């Protein structure tokens, strides 16, 4: 699997301190529909922001920590996805395959990650949500594309047929031997 790019909106995640690493994550009490709504809502908001260049709605849907990013800063963070015309609209109809089931981290964040399988590329995502007034609000997001499926092996280059010593050279054919400076020519 070859990663094309990754973008992260909030990198403060890793800087949450020692308490983050001291407690083991706990499974989140959220049903499948709730998971699907959170992931799809988030990725479709990012898709629309990338397509319009307007990141205010994505920003406003986030938690207070996510809103610390200005819309302009989010535009900078996701500039490569916008430039590459990253199309996330497939998340509206595809079901994600979670590689990290929803869990509550030691810092209280709901964290999950996975892929939306599609061909020739799949959408990878890693999202975290903070509890705000009884709702999960976007805290951090990482999105990327990866090539899917088996790759065909590269064909080895076929060596050019060399003319036999007594066979005349065909018109327009090139000799396999290249002269070096001060080397006698045959």
C-alpha positions as CSV (number, residue, x, y, z in Angstrom):
1,X,0.0,0.0,0.0
2,X,1.5,3.3,-1.0
3,X,0.5,6.4,0.8
4,X,-0.1,9.4,-1.4
5,X,-0.4,12.1,1.3
6,X,-1.6,12.8,4.8
7,X,-2.9,15.9,6.4
8,X,-3.6,16.6,10.0
9,X,-5.7,19.4,11.2
10,X,-4.8,19.1,14.9
11,X,-1.3,17.9,15.9
12,X,-1.7,18.9,19.6
13,X,-3.1,15.4,20.1
14,X,0.4,14.0,20.9
15,X,1.2,16.8,23.2
16,X,-1.6,16.0,25.7
17,X,0.8,15.0,28.3
18,X,1.7,11.9,30.4
19,X,-1.9,11.3,31.5
20,X,-2.7,10.4,27.9
21,X,-0.3,7.5,28.0
22,X,-1.0,6.3,31.6
23,X,-4.6,5.0,31.1
24,X,-5.6,2.4,28.6
25,X,-8.3,3.3,26.2
26,X,-11.9,2.0,26.8
27,X,-14.4,0.9,24.2
28,X,-16.8,3.7,23.4
29,X,-20.5,3.2,24.0
30,X,-21.7,4.3,20.6
31,X,-23.8,2.3,18.1
32,X,-22.9,1.7,14.4
33,X,-25.3,4.4,13.2
34,X,-23.7,7.0,15.5
35,X,-20.2,6.0,14.2
36,X,-21.4,6.2,10.5
37,X,-22.9,9.6,11.1
38,X,-19.8,11.1,12.8
39,X,-17.4,9.8,10.2
40,X,-19.5,10.6,7.1
41,X,-20.5,14.1,8.4
42,X,-16.8,14.9,9.1
43,X,-15.4,13.6,5.8
44,X,-18.2,15.1,3.7
45,X,-17.7,18.5,5.4
46,X,-14.0,18.2,4.6
47,X,-14.8,17.3,1.0
48,X,-17.1,20.3,0.6
49,X,-14.5,22.6,2.2
50,X,-11.8,21.3,-0.2
51,X,-14.1,21.7,-3.2
52,X,-15.2,25.3,-2.3
53,X,-12.0,26.5,-0.6
54,X,-14.2,27.6,2.3
55,X,-13.3,25.9,5.6
56,X,-15.6,27.9,7.9
57,X,-18.3,25.3,8.2
58,X,-15.7,22.5,8.9
59,X,-14.2,24.7,11.5
60,X,-17.5,25.6,13.1
61,X,-18.5,21.9,13.3
62,X,-15.5,21.2,15.4
63,X,-14.8,21.4,19.1
64,X,-13.4,24.5,20.7
65,X,-9.8,23.1,20.3
66,X,-10.4,22.5,16.6
67,X,-11.9,26.0,16.3
68,X,-8.6,27.3,17.5
69,X,-7.6,26.8,13.8
70,X,-8.7,29.7,11.6
71,X,-10.5,28.8,8.4
72,X,-7.4,30.2,6.6
73,X,-5.2,27.8,8.6
74,X,-7.4,24.8,7.7
75,X,-7.1,25.9,4.1
76,X,-3.3,25.8,4.4
77,X,-3.4,22.4,6.1
78,X,-5.6,20.8,3.4
79,X,-4.0,22.7,0.5
80,X,-2.5,19.6,-1.1
81,X,-5.8,17.7,-1.0
82,X,-7.5,20.7,-2.6
83,X,-4.7,21.0,-5.2
84,X,-4.9,17.3,-6.0
85,X,-8.7,17.4,-6.3
86,X,-9.2,14.8,-3.6
87,X,-12.8,13.5,-3.9
88,X,-14.2,12.2,-0.7
89,X,-17.8,12.1,-2.0
90,X,-17.7,8.2,-2.1
91,X,-18.0,8.2,1.7
92,X,-21.7,9.0,1.3
93,X,-22.4,5.5,-0.1
94,X,-19.5,3.3,1.0
95,X,-19.3,1.7,4.4
96,X,-16.0,2.3,6.3
97,X,-13.9,-0.6,7.6
98,X,-12.7,0.3,11.0
99,X,-9.1,-0.7,11.9
100,X,-9.4,1.0,15.3
101,X,-12.8,0.5,16.8
102,X,-14.3,3.5,18.6
103,X,-12.6,4.0,21.9
104,X,-12.4,6.6,24.6
105,X,-8.8,7.7,25.1
106,X,-7.4,8.6,28.6
107,X,-8.0,12.3,27.7
108,X,-11.7,11.7,27.1
109,X,-11.5,11.9,23.3
110,X,-13.5,9.4,21.1
111,X,-10.9,8.0,18.7
112,X,-11.4,5.7,15.6
113,X,-9.7,5.1,12.3
114,X,-10.1,2.9,9.2
115,X,-10.6,3.0,5.5
116,X,-13.3,3.4,2.9
117,X,-12.5,0.7,0.5
118,X,-12.7,1.7,-3.2
119,X,-10.6,1.2,-6.3
120,X,-8.1,2.1,-7.5
121,X,-7.5,4.1,-4.2
122,X,-9.0,3.8,-0.8
123,X,-9.6,6.7,1.7
124,X,-7.8,6.3,5.0
125,X,-9.0,8.3,7.9
126,X,-8.1,8.8,11.6
127,X,-10.5,11.0,13.6
128,X,-10.9,12.1,17.2
129,X,-13.9,13.9,18.7
130,X,-14.2,15.8,22.0
131,X,-17.4,15.8,24.1
132,X,-19.0,19.2,24.0
133,X,-22.4,19.9,25.5
134,X,-23.5,16.2,25.2
135,X,-22.3,15.9,21.5
136,X,-19.1,14.6,19.9
137,X,-17.4,17.5,18.1
138,X,-14.4,17.1,15.8
139,X,-11.1,17.5,17.6
140,X,-8.6,16.1,15.0
141,X,-8.6,14.6,11.6
142,X,-6.1,12.9,9.3
143,X,-7.1,11.8,5.8
144,X,-5.2,10.2,2.9
145,X,-5.4,8.0,-0.1
146,X,-3.7,4.7,-0.6
147,X,-3.5,2.5,-3.7
148,X,-5.6,-0.7,-3.3
149,X,-5.4,-4.2,-4.7
150,X,-2.4,-6.2,-5.9
151,X,0.1,-4.5,-8.1
152,X,1.2,-6.3,-11.3
153,X,4.8,-7.2,-11.3
154,X,7.0,-5.1,-13.6
155,X,8.0,-6.8,-16.8
156,X,11.7,-7.3,-17.1
157,X,13.2,-5.4,-20.1
158,X,13.7,-7.7,-23.0
159,X,17.3,-7.5,-24.3
160,X,17.6,-6.3,-27.9
161,X,18.5,-9.0,-30.4
162,X,22.1,-8.8,-31.4
163,X,23.0,-9.5,-35.0
164,X,25.2,-12.6,-35.5
165,X,28.8,-12.0,-36.5
166,X,28.3,-13.1,-40.1
167,X,24.8,-11.6,-40.4
168,X,24.6,-8.2,-42.2
169,X,23.3,-5.3,-40.2
170,X,19.7,-4.3,-41.0
171,X,19.3,-0.8,-42.3
172,X,18.5,1.7,-39.4
173,X,19.6,-0.8,-36.8
174,X,22.0,0.4,-34.1
175,X,25.1,-1.4,-32.9
176,X,25.0,-2.6,-29.3
177,X,28.6,-1.6,-28.8
178,X,29.3,2.0,-27.9
179,X,32.7,3.5,-28.5
180,X,34.6,5.0,-25.7
181,X,37.2,7.7,-26.2
182,X,40.5,6.4,-27.5
183,X,39.1,2.9,-28.1
184,X,39.8,1.4,-31.4
185,X,36.7,0.9,-33.6
186,X,36.1,-2.6,-35.1
